[in-house]
Amino acid sequence: MGRRGRRRARRDANEQGAGKTNKRASRSEEKRREAFTSQQRSLTRRRTFIGALGFIPLVGALGCGSGVAFLCAIPEEWWLAIWAALFGSFLGITIRLILDRRKFQRGAASG
């Protein structure tokens, strides 16, 4: 085989290799996107549950303050402390969702 034939063979091999890496890159990007969406769904579900759960101590504290006797079995400070802990968790998960989304978008933009 002459010099031209070898050059063509190398060039063709390089083009085929580029196609394989392109497919591999798109598959890894697809896996990355799927992992991100599943993590976001999980965090959103958890945030919704904690947000709904946070209404229980809030109602307890407000009910005790308005004079509902059975809600005053637990001191109002405890109700508020439980509510503050749940609200802090809610805010923490919300901040994590926002930061993860920004990080993912920056990663997608950079290629």
PyMOL commands that set and color helices and strands:
alter all, ss='L'
color gray80, all
select helices_A, chain A and resi 3-53+55-66+69-73+76-110
alter helices_A, ss='H'
color red, helices_A
deselect
rebuild
show_as cartoon
